[in-house]
Amino acid sequence: MRRFNITVLFTSLIALSASVNAQTSTNLVSIVLTVPQTNQIYVADLDIQHIQSSGVLFSATLQSLASARIKVKLRMTVNVTLADGTSYPDIADATTNPFTLAPGQVRVITNVDLSGSNPSISVESSHYNSNQLDQLKNVALATGKAPAGVYQFVLQCLDQDNMPVSEQSQGNIIVTNPSRIELALPMDQGSVSTLFPHFQWMANVDTVVLSVYEKLPSQVSPEDVVSGVPYLRMTVPNSTSPVPGSFNYPPYGPGVRPLKNGRTYYWYVQIPGSASRGSGLRSDIWSFTIGSMDSAELEGTQGGNINSMATAALKSFLTGTPYSYLVSQISMLTGQATYDGNEISIDELIDILKNMDRSKVTSVIVH
């Protein structure tokens, strides 16, 4: 009899253990993490609780999957792998105090919500590996910028007993710390004979911001010129390999202001800033003047001969490293345009280029 009771008790404990495991393995919250596209952050940014900047390093979208109100915590871990292969796992982590989610509620939390003197969500505990942080600071730039590498943020929701109630969500910030941008075209203080100039530069990053300004008579220095309202400011995809980035001034589009014959313009390329410290590295400021315009191109801007518009549309479509040489050889489209063997108007050609998926183009032939 005693033996039978022990067996029953042992069976009950197994059942209880299975029940607890089943409960803790249930995902009560879905979590999606996004991180900014930036090329630099600062070592101090890893101190999630004490960041004073308004910049967003991560954004977590939480949604409750529970049928009743629940209290959860958010845990963040930072792992670092430098470009030379040095690894700093769990270099920092922080866990918030519990907060409530209603059934189906969606809540977005960023690092900004956890920092400052009066955070909207307070931090219950945080840990920083001081030895690893000291090593990281030793290889950091003098400006405090974190060295090149992959900075991984891992977020997960926990219950009040620190048991997981969501899957882990991960996001990587790839830091390259570019040190210089080299401009190439249009040449500084040069002259171009088109209203749609071709820009080239060298920058080993994924994305740049190109800005163009008109020089007004009252403006003296380049800094005066670029302190005004830009004629064009556009984010442009850029190759990370050592080849020129390129872009053609577009003939149309939101926020595009047409350039004018005889006017002088200043331009520069800037790398998007760090997630927490504002604007990033900027190139020198170069200038160019629109001059020696032929009558066909001037008429095209006034609604007459629009071959110049078609040429600019083709150059815009071919923007990117693989087409850089081809674009530089295109001057002015003439003759009859055809598409799939059928003659089309210049207006139809422009519409086709505007709506065509460039990723499906395998070859380009220009006669």
FENJO-V668019 format. One record per backbone hydrogen bond with DSSP energy under -0.5 kcal/mol. NH is the residue of the N-H (numbers start at 1). CO is the residue of the C=O. If there is no record, write none. Layout:
nh = [NH:NH]
co = [CO:CO]
This chain:
nh = [5:6:7:8:9:10:11:12:13:14:15:16:17:18:19:20:21:22:23:24:25:26:26:28:28:29:30:32:34:38:39:43:45:46:47:48:50:51:51:55:57:59:60:61:61:62:62:63:64:65:66:70:72:73:75:75:76:77:78:79:80:81:82:83:85:88:91:91:92:93:94:95:96:97:99:101:104:105:107:109:109:111:113:114:115:115:120:121:124:124:125:127:129:130:133:134:135:136:137:138:139:139:140:141:144:146:149:150:151:151:152:152:153:154:155:156:158:159:162:165:166:169:171:173:174:175:175:176:177:182:183:184:185:189:190:190:192:199:199:200:201:202:205:205:208:209:210:210:211:212:213:215:216:219:225:226:227:228:231:232:234:236:238:243:245:247:249:256:257:257:259:262:263:265:266:267:268:270:271:272:275:278:280:283:286:286:288:289:290:291:291:298:299:300:301:302:302:303:304:306:310:311:312:313:314:315:316:317:318:319:323:324:327:328:329:329:330:330:331:337:339:342:344:349:350:351:352:353:354:355:356:358:360:361:362]
co = [1:2:3:4:5:6:7:8:9:10:11:12:13:14:15:16:17:18:19:20:21:22:23:26:165:165:63:61:59:36:272:144:42:43:44:46:47:47:48:276:55:34:109:32:59:60:107:30:105:28:28:101:99:158:73:156:94:154:92:152:88:150:86:148:82:80:78:88:78:127:76:125:74:122:72:70:64:102:62:60:107:58:110:111:111:112:113:113:95:122:95:93:91:128:129:130:131:132:133:134:135:136:136:145:141:41:175:81:149:173:79:150:171:77:169:75:73:163:159:157:157:155:153:151:172:149:173:39:39:202:181:200:200:287:187:287:289:197:247:185:245:182:203:239:236:270:208:234:268:232:266:264:214:216:221:222:224:225:212:212:210:208:206:241:201:199:197:253:231:255:195:290:260:288:213:286:211:209:281:207:40:274:271:269:267:284:265:190:263:192:289:294:295:296:297:298:299:300:299:304:306:307:308:309:310:311:312:313:314:316:320:321:323:324:325:326:326:327:329:344:342:339:337:345:346:347:348:349:350:351:352:356:357:358:360]
